[in-house]
Amino acid sequence: MGSVRKASAWLGLVDDNDDERYYDDYSEGTDSGDAWVTDPRVKVASDTAEEKGRRIGTVTPDSFRDARVIGELFREGVPVIMNLTAMEAADAKRVVDFAAGLIFGLRGSIERVSTRVFLLTPAHTEIVNGDPAAHRADGFFNQS
């Protein structure tokens, strides 16, 4: 396939009928029927993160029914970022009320990160503020 044709296919101006290039990397008949095996390093990394408490959950609920996932993660001691931008305003308010009950009952804290995005942190988690004014006070990148 020529470069002009490739560019036209990429832009969607012509049909890309050059299916041969998809079959070059695969040989037929080599499927052994085994399931995909995940790289063992991925499992090791996630186990290490779980052992040391270095997990953060992100949840983007569609409705109030998804609040259970937030509660389960938070109850396990995992900090949770709630992104409520995909929800209706009434349901988002219910989820925030639910989260407020969670943090009260489990002695955690809640912080608004952005519009309709909140960070729930368990009692043993410290939030470090990255306020630019704090950097100016200690002379970091001080240009004067």
Steps between C-alpha positions, in 0.01 A plus 500: 500500500642837400558781745226718347254210526607433860449865589161503328398183685617648829291811439203283409478623142535152348437149628798323650480162324859401567425222751818308425709707740286384793586136440876540463573486873287193571547149375194285459448192710722602792216554747542242774165578659663627818372816661706815484767511765563833664857612538601391853653842571154656492375268773813556709463877472134493603572262792777729623276805474225323693740382772642847555165680480588690184172460319261774394156422364335709231126467456280673243147395594211522257231481767458473875516121475875530430557657843550151640835472317612824664399371842673163455829656390494759777415239764813306392708810578553603137487873417229558238470765232131549417433653160132596499501689170303227320211510750182699529522775763249334737681165491839669538373671816384164639843348433672792674266453798583129501873583488458745788347220707789272407767743606318584821452135595855395410670821620625593154494828314355636178651767280363661186759467223299660223139560403323172578829320573577405861779320682404274791791412725503252788615599847857375451560701180669839491413749227795710391402839363686606187414869545729717281518765776674250728775455241555873468533539877796264526686662210454218253527652151524842656602737221558808716 
